[in-house]
Amino acid sequence: MKKKYFGSMVLALVAGFSLSNAMELKQFGWVAGFYNQGLHNTETAGSNAQSSYAGLQSRVGVSWNMGSGWSSGAGVVAVLPLFYSSEAYSKSYYTDLGDFSDLYVRYGNEGFKFALGRFMSDEFIGSDWIAGPIQGGAIRYTSGFFDVWGTLMDSKLGLGKQLGRYGSELSWMKTYNPTIKEKVIGGEVLSGGLGFKASGFSFNPYVLYNTNVVSAGGVYNNKGLLQAGFNAGYTYSNDSFKATTTLKFMFQNTEARNVSIGVYGNLPYNDTANAKSKGDNTFLVLIEEELKYQAFKAGAGYYQVDSGAGIWSVNDKMRFYGKYVNGLGSSNYLARGAYSGYVFLGYDTDKFKIDFLYAGGSYNEISLATMYRAYKGKDAALDVGGAYVNSGGSLSKNANSLVLFSKLSF
């Protein structure tokens, strides 16, 4: 019902503007391929846990610039599974074969903008926990030192996107409705926040509330979930050097049990022997230092999730690759009691990017990921890349995979 509601509303708005405005059309999207080669399971010899799969993905749409700050758009996404080594992997990564990815109307004027329908949310959201195409509405106002934003998310498109992880948006496909809505989101997600920036300091508090959390088995708990936190930091920079200190904190409260951790696994709440309590509260804290010299970067960090519960999320901005590469509940770095210290190195230019990370704790990871821009034209770009990831620890079985991808964007 909600899907029809959003679609009808957006189409009506688009039709109304179309009658009175000359529209400028522009295409957007990508055509891509993704291959995950599971390697050996380092914990259980001969295990089939690291099955392999490959597929093609395409997202194609058209945006209409209607003038006076107004625009609208429509797009579709589709996948074609090429092969998979087990039926379970096929159903997990390519649950659905296509959907309307974009169907929206939006407005932007100077620092103010809003969008309604199905749209790419990244430029409207000021926190780490919502990204990619969502179904709902969003609003944001930005000035030189002040930022305020808010969103209502009814559902989201499941492309596997994790902020900052190369190729993650190509890793799988699940529709807004019913798959993501019924298996991941559950209720309506309301989120908003503020941003302040001055003299190198930044402070960005936010709040998120899900009206009805989904349990690990896809059953509605009729319980809400509240998250409140902040990202704070200080940045020093000159012509060639940049140093950034980051502190992140989140408090979470919910009465729901077996809370789904994003879209990749579930919270081991039956592990009462190791749980701090059966209380409803938990927290996440992260501190990190990153140094950049020209295109080179290096840094270290530490994070910890309280033993009360895992962190509910559909997206995140952690540096780890284990979540989308290994999937299927493995590599739960946001699970209850997760902690890790990590170091990272990288090189980042418009043409070539490479990231290396080593993490040790209850969550472990060694990852090497790279992306190369093979072609850049006026209206198109071709990126190719890959990653090797070994992850695990005391919270999940060790697993490692090799990923290759290519993406033609236009």
RALINHU-V732320 format. One record per pair of residues at least 4 apart in sequence whose ideal C-beta (glycine too) atoms are under 7 Angstrom apart, sorted by the first residue. I is the first residue (numbers start at 1). J is the second residue. Records with the same first field share a line. If there is no record, write none. Layout:
BEGIN
I = J, J
END
This chain:
BEGIN
1 = 5
2 = 6, 154
3 = 7, 176, 177
4 = 8
5 = 9
6 = 10, 117, 118, 135
7 = 11, 103
8 = 12
9 = 13
10 = 14, 103, 104, 105, 116, 117
11 = 15
12 = 16
13 = 17, 72, 105
14 = 18, 72, 105
15 = 19
17 = 21, 66, 70, 72
18 = 23
21 = 66, 67
23 = 64, 65, 66
24 = 65
25 = 62, 64
26 = 63, 65
27 = 62, 410
28 = 61, 63, 75, 410
29 = 59, 60, 61, 75, 410
30 = 59, 407, 408, 409, 410
31 = 58, 408
32 = 57, 170, 405, 406, 407, 408
33 = 56, 405, 406
34 = 54, 55, 57, 167, 170, 171, 405
35 = 54, 403, 404
36 = 52, 53, 325, 401, 403
37 = 52, 401, 402
38 = 50, 51, 52, 401
39 = 50, 400, 401, 402
40 = 50
41 = 47, 49, 50, 397, 398, 399
42 = 398, 400
43 = 392, 397, 398
48 = 86
49 = 397, 399
50 = 399, 401
51 = 84, 85, 86, 89
52 = 85
53 = 83, 84, 85, 89, 90, 93
54 = 82, 83
55 = 79, 80, 81, 82, 94
56 = 79, 80, 82
57 = 79, 170, 173
58 = 77, 78
59 = 75, 77, 101
60 = 75, 76
61 = 73, 74, 75, 76, 101, 102
62 = 73, 74
63 = 71, 73
64 = 71, 72, 73
65 = 71
66 = 70, 71, 72
69 = 107, 108, 109
70 = 107
71 = 106
72 = 104, 105
73 = 102, 104
74 = 102, 103
75 = 101, 102
76 = 98, 100, 101
77 = 98, 99, 101, 157
78 = 97, 98
79 = 94, 97, 173
81 = 90, 94
84 = 89, 90
85 = 89
87 = 91
88 = 92
89 = 93
90 = 94
91 = 95
92 = 327, 328
93 = 172, 327
94 = 172, 173
95 = 173, 174, 179
96 = 173, 174, 175, 179
99 = 157, 175, 176
100 = 118
101 = 118, 133, 157
102 = 118, 119, 133
103 = 117, 118
104 = 115, 116, 117, 118, 119
105 = 116, 117
106 = 113, 114, 115, 119
107 = 113, 114
108 = 113
111 = 141, 142, 143
112 = 141
113 = 140
114 = 138, 139
115 = 119, 124, 137, 138
116 = 137
118 = 133, 135, 176
119 = 133, 134
120 = 132, 133
121 = 125, 130, 131, 132, 133, 134, 138, 151
122 = 131
124 = 138, 140, 149, 151
125 = 130, 131, 138, 149, 151
126 = 147, 149, 193, 195, 204, 206
127 = 191, 193, 206
128 = 163, 316, 317
129 = 208, 313, 315, 316
130 = 134, 151, 153, 191, 314, 315
131 = 161, 163, 315
132 = 156, 157, 159, 161, 169, 315
133 = 156, 157
134 = 153, 156
135 = 154, 155, 156, 176
136 = 151, 152, 153, 154
137 = 151, 152
138 = 151
139 = 149, 150
140 = 149
141 = 148
142 = 147
145 = 196, 197, 198
146 = 195, 196
147 = 194, 195
148 = 194
149 = 192, 193
150 = 192
151 = 191
152 = 188, 190
153 = 189
154 = 188
155 = 176, 177, 180, 181, 185
156 = 176, 180, 185, 314
157 = 176
158 = 172, 173, 174, 179, 180, 263
159 = 169, 172, 173
160 = 168, 169, 171, 172, 324
161 = 168, 169, 315
162 = 168, 315, 316, 323, 324
163 = 315, 317
164 = 317, 319
165 = 321, 324
166 = 353, 369, 371, 385, 387
167 = 171, 385, 403, 405
168 = 324
170 = 405, 407
171 = 324
174 = 179, 180
175 = 179, 180
176 = 180, 181
177 = 181
178 = 182
179 = 183
180 = 184, 185
181 = 185
182 = 218
183 = 214, 218
184 = 214, 260, 263, 314
185 = 189, 214
186 = 210, 212, 213, 214, 220
187 = 210, 211, 212
188 = 211
189 = 208, 210
190 = 209
191 = 206, 207, 208
192 = 206, 207
193 = 204, 205, 206, 207
194 = 204, 205
195 = 204
196 = 202, 203
197 = 202
200 = 234, 235, 236
201 = 234
202 = 232, 233
203 = 230, 232
204 = 230, 231
205 = 230
206 = 229, 230
207 = 227, 228
208 = 227
209 = 224, 226
210 = 224, 225
211 = 224
212 = 220, 222, 224
213 = 221, 223, 224, 225, 254, 256, 259, 312
214 = 218, 220, 260
215 = 219, 221, 256, 257, 258, 260
216 = 258, 260, 266, 267
221 = 256
223 = 254, 255, 256
224 = 254
225 = 252, 254, 256, 312
226 = 252, 253, 254
227 = 250, 252
228 = 251
229 = 249, 250, 251
230 = 249
231 = 246, 248
232 = 247
233 = 244, 245, 246, 247
234 = 245
235 = 242, 244
236 = 243
237 = 241, 242
240 = 293, 294
241 = 292, 293
242 = 292
243 = 291
244 = 290
245 = 289
246 = 287, 288
247 = 287
248 = 286
249 = 283, 285
250 = 283, 284, 311
251 = 283
252 = 281, 282, 283, 309, 311, 312
253 = 280, 281
254 = 259, 280
255 = 280
257 = 269
258 = 266, 267, 269
259 = 267, 309, 310, 312
260 = 266, 312
261 = 265, 266, 267, 310, 311, 312, 313, 332, 334, 335
262 = 313, 314
263 = 314
264 = 323, 327, 329
265 = 329, 332
266 = 329
267 = 309, 310, 335, 336
268 = 335, 336
271 = 275
274 = 337
275 = 307, 336
276 = 307, 308
277 = 308
279 = 308
281 = 308
282 = 305, 306, 308, 309, 311, 336
283 = 306
284 = 303, 305, 311
285 = 303, 304
286 = 301, 303
287 = 301, 302
288 = 299, 301
289 = 299, 300
290 = 297, 299
291 = 297, 298, 299
292 = 296, 297
295 = 347, 348, 349
296 = 347
297 = 346, 348
298 = 344, 345
299 = 344
300 = 342, 343
301 = 342
302 = 341
303 = 339, 340
304 = 339
305 = 310, 311, 334, 335, 336, 337, 338, 339
307 = 336, 337
308 = 336
309 = 336
310 = 334, 335, 336
311 = 334
313 = 334
316 = 334
318 = 333
319 = 342, 344, 357
320 = 333, 359, 365
321 = 325, 365, 367, 369, 387, 389
322 = 326, 330, 331, 333, 365, 389, 391
323 = 331, 333
325 = 387, 389, 401, 403
326 = 330, 331, 389, 391, 399, 401
330 = 396, 397, 399
331 = 391, 392, 396, 399
332 = 338, 395, 396
333 = 338, 340, 363
334 = 338
335 = 395
337 = 362
338 = 362, 363, 395
339 = 361, 362
340 = 359, 360, 361, 362, 363
341 = 360, 361
342 = 357, 358, 359
343 = 358
344 = 355, 356, 357
345 = 356
346 = 354, 355, 356
347 = 352, 353, 354
348 = 353
350 = 373
351 = 373
352 = 372
353 = 370, 371
354 = 370
355 = 369
356 = 368
357 = 365, 367
358 = 366
359 = 363, 364, 365
360 = 364
361 = 393
362 = 393, 394, 395
363 = 393, 395
364 = 391, 392, 393
365 = 389, 390, 391
366 = 390
367 = 387, 388, 389
368 = 387, 388
369 = 387
370 = 385, 386
371 = 383, 385
372 = 383, 384, 385
373 = 381, 383
374 = 382, 384
375 = 381, 382
376 = 381
377 = 381
379 = 410
380 = 408, 409, 410
381 = 409
382 = 408
383 = 407
384 = 406
385 = 405
386 = 403, 404, 405
387 = 403
388 = 402
389 = 400, 401
390 = 400
391 = 399
392 = 396, 397, 398, 399
END
